[in-house]
Amino acid sequence: MMAALAKAISRATKIDVEVETLKVLVIFSGAGLLLSLVAAMIYGQAVTAALF
């Protein structure tokens, strides 16, 4: 699946995208999303409590 995704990105952007590079980008993007969601859950409750 990663190889197909890399091939599609390569065709769309005309830039050679390697599968390993794509894997690293997906891992860091997922980690950043997870961290953002955790921060929103923790600090979202504090902001809501401060408004009321």
VMD Tcl script that builds the backbone (N, CA, C; Angstrom):
set m [mol new atoms 156]
animate dup $m
set s [atomselect $m all]
$s set {name element resname resid chain x y z} {
  {N N MET 1 A 0.827 -1.190 0.000}
  {CA C MET 1 A 0.000 0.000 0.000}
  {C C MET 1 A 0.872 1.254 0.000}
  {N N MET 2 A 1.950 1.240 0.776}
  {CA C MET 2 A 2.847 2.398 0.815}
  {C C MET 2 A 3.497 2.630 -0.543}
  {N N ALA 3 A 3.841 1.537 -1.212}
  {CA C ALA 3 A 4.476 1.660 -2.524}
  {C C ALA 3 A 3.514 2.281 -3.530}
  {N N ALA 4 A 2.255 1.890 -3.467}
  {CA C ALA 4 A 1.253 2.461 -4.372}
  {C C ALA 4 A 1.038 3.939 -4.076}
  {N N LEU 5 A 1.016 4.288 -2.803}
  {CA C LEU 5 A 0.855 5.689 -2.421}
  {C C LEU 5 A 2.050 6.520 -2.864}
  {N N ALA 6 A 3.256 5.975 -2.677}
  {CA C ALA 6 A 4.464 6.681 -3.115}
  {C C ALA 6 A 4.468 6.861 -4.624}
  {N N LYS 7 A 4.022 5.849 -5.342}
  {CA C LYS 7 A 3.979 5.934 -6.804}
  {C C LYS 7 A 2.971 6.992 -7.258}
  {N N ALA 8 A 1.819 7.051 -6.585}
  {CA C ALA 8 A 0.793 8.039 -6.934}
  {C C ALA 8 A 1.279 9.456 -6.646}
  {N N ILE 9 A 1.956 9.643 -5.531}
  {CA C ILE 9 A 2.496 10.966 -5.203}
  {C C ILE 9 A 3.574 11.360 -6.206}
  {N N SER 10 A 4.392 10.391 -6.590}
  {CA C SER 10 A 5.451 10.664 -7.569}
  {C C SER 10 A 4.856 11.087 -8.908}
  {N N ARG 11 A 3.805 10.416 -9.318}
  {CA C ARG 11 A 3.154 10.777 -10.592}
  {C C ARG 11 A 2.508 12.150 -10.509}
  {N N ALA 12 A 1.876 12.450 -9.394}
  {CA C ALA 12 A 1.143 13.709 -9.261}
  {C C ALA 12 A 2.080 14.910 -9.160}
  {N N THR 13 A 3.203 14.747 -8.470}
  {CA C THR 13 A 4.092 15.883 -8.235}
  {C C THR 13 A 5.305 15.906 -9.162}
  {N N LYS 14 A 5.508 14.833 -9.930}
  {CA C LYS 14 A 6.675 14.709 -10.826}
  {C C LYS 14 A 7.994 14.731 -10.045}
  {N N ILE 15 A 7.943 14.349 -8.771}
  {CA C ILE 15 A 9.119 14.262 -7.909}
  {C C ILE 15 A 9.239 12.815 -7.446}
  {N N ASP 16 A 10.447 12.275 -7.473}
  {CA C ASP 16 A 10.658 10.894 -7.048}
  {C C ASP 16 A 10.516 10.791 -5.526}
  {N N VAL 17 A 9.498 10.082 -5.085}
  {CA C VAL 17 A 9.234 9.891 -3.659}
  {C C VAL 17 A 9.551 8.443 -3.314}
  {N N GLU 18 A 10.423 8.247 -2.343}
  {CA C GLU 18 A 10.774 6.897 -1.918}
  {C C GLU 18 A 9.827 6.431 -0.815}
  {N N VAL 19 A 9.655 5.134 -0.723}
  {CA C VAL 19 A 8.740 4.558 0.259}
  {C C VAL 19 A 9.228 4.829 1.680}
  {N N GLU 20 A 10.525 4.733 1.918}
  {CA C GLU 20 A 11.064 4.963 3.271}
  {C C GLU 20 A 10.828 6.407 3.717}
  {N N THR 21 A 11.001 7.354 2.805}
  {CA C THR 21 A 10.743 8.762 3.128}
  {C C THR 21 A 9.280 8.963 3.486}
  {N N LEU 22 A 8.416 8.318 2.728}
  {CA C LEU 22 A 6.984 8.424 2.992}
  {C C LEU 22 A 6.625 7.822 4.348}
  {N N LYS 23 A 7.250 6.705 4.705}
  {CA C LYS 23 A 6.996 6.083 6.009}
  {C C LYS 23 A 7.393 7.010 7.151}
  {N N VAL 24 A 8.538 7.665 7.022}
  {CA C VAL 24 A 8.998 8.587 8.070}
  {C C VAL 24 A 8.027 9.760 8.197}
  {N N LEU 25 A 7.583 10.298 7.075}
  {CA C LEU 25 A 6.630 11.412 7.114}
  {C C LEU 25 A 5.314 11.003 7.759}
  {N N VAL 26 A 4.838 9.813 7.456}
  {CA C VAL 26 A 3.578 9.329 8.043}
  {C C VAL 26 A 3.723 9.131 9.548}
  {N N ILE 27 A 4.847 8.596 9.982}
  {CA C ILE 27 A 5.071 8.374 11.417}
  {C C ILE 27 A 5.104 9.701 12.171}
  {N N PHE 28 A 5.854 10.680 11.662}
  {CA C PHE 28 A 5.935 11.965 12.355}
  {C C PHE 28 A 4.612 12.725 12.298}
  {N N SER 29 A 3.895 12.623 11.191}
  {CA C SER 29 A 2.589 13.283 11.098}
  {C C SER 29 A 1.607 12.663 12.091}
  {N N GLY 30 A 1.628 11.342 12.186}
  {CA C GLY 30 A 0.743 10.668 13.134}
  {C C GLY 30 A 1.080 11.012 14.573}
  {N N ALA 31 A 2.373 11.078 14.874}
  {CA C ALA 31 A 2.785 11.439 16.236}
  {C C ALA 31 A 2.373 12.869 16.563}
  {N N GLY 32 A 2.522 13.774 15.611}
  {CA C GLY 32 A 2.124 15.164 15.824}
  {C C GLY 32 A 0.622 15.301 16.017}
  {N N LEU 33 A -0.142 14.543 15.235}
  {CA C LEU 33 A -1.597 14.575 15.383}
  {C C LEU 33 A -2.016 14.035 16.743}
  {N N LEU 34 A -1.402 12.936 17.151}
  {CA C LEU 34 A -1.722 12.351 18.455}
  {C C LEU 34 A -1.396 13.319 19.585}
  {N N LEU 35 A -0.233 13.951 19.513}
  {CA C LEU 35 A 0.158 14.920 20.540}
  {C C LEU 35 A -0.796 16.110 20.569}
  {N N SER 36 A -1.206 16.576 19.406}
  {CA C SER 36 A -2.151 17.691 19.339}
  {C C SER 36 A -3.498 17.328 19.951}
  {N N LEU 37 A -3.967 16.122 19.671}
  {CA C LEU 37 A -5.245 15.696 20.235}
  {C C LEU 37 A -5.179 15.552 21.750}
  {N N VAL 38 A -4.077 15.014 22.247}
  {CA C VAL 38 A -3.912 14.882 23.696}
  {C C VAL 38 A -3.866 16.261 24.349}
  {N N ALA 39 A -3.119 17.185 23.750}
  {CA C ALA 39 A -3.044 18.545 24.296}
  {C C ALA 39 A -4.408 19.226 24.266}
  {N N ALA 40 A -5.167 19.022 23.199}
  {CA C ALA 40 A -6.501 19.624 23.111}
  {C C ALA 40 A -7.434 19.041 24.164}
  {N N MET 41 A -7.303 17.748 24.424}
  {CA C MET 41 A -8.147 17.136 25.449}
  {C C MET 41 A -7.796 17.652 26.830}
  {N N ILE 42 A -6.516 17.810 27.115}
  {CA C ILE 42 A -6.092 18.260 28.439}
  {C C ILE 42 A -6.393 19.739 28.643}
  {N N TYR 43 A -5.942 20.569 27.708}
  {CA C TYR 43 A -6.081 22.007 27.881}
  {C C TYR 43 A -7.453 22.516 27.465}
  {N N GLY 44 A -8.181 21.738 26.677}
  {CA C GLY 44 A -9.534 22.127 26.295}
  {C C GLY 44 A -10.454 22.168 27.495}
  {N N GLN 45 A -10.278 21.227 28.401}
  {CA C GLN 45 A -11.093 21.211 29.615}
  {C C GLN 45 A -10.751 22.394 30.505}
  {N N ALA 46 A -9.485 22.772 30.547}
  {CA C ALA 46 A -9.091 23.912 31.381}
  {C C ALA 46 A -9.643 25.216 30.819}
  {N N VAL 47 A -9.650 25.351 29.517}
  {CA C VAL 47 A -10.184 26.565 28.884}
  {C C VAL 47 A -11.684 26.630 29.094}
  {N N THR 48 A -12.375 25.526 28.964}
  {CA C THR 48 A -13.828 25.481 29.177}
  {C C THR 48 A -14.165 25.836 30.620}
  {N N ALA 49 A -13.389 25.318 31.549}
  {CA C ALA 49 A -13.638 25.604 32.963}
  {C C ALA 49 A -13.371 27.079 33.283}
  {N N ALA 50 A -12.391 27.684 32.613}
  {CA C ALA 50 A -12.069 29.081 32.859}
  {C C ALA 50 A -13.133 30.016 32.300}
  {N N LEU 51 A -13.854 29.588 31.291}
  {CA C LEU 51 A -14.888 30.440 30.681}
  {C C LEU 51 A -16.160 30.484 31.515}
  {N N PHE 52 A -16.405 29.451 32.307}
  {CA C PHE 52 A -17.643 29.411 33.089}
  {C C PHE 52 A -17.451 29.857 34.470}
}
mol reanalyze $m
mol bondsrecalc $m
mol representation Tube
mol addrep $m
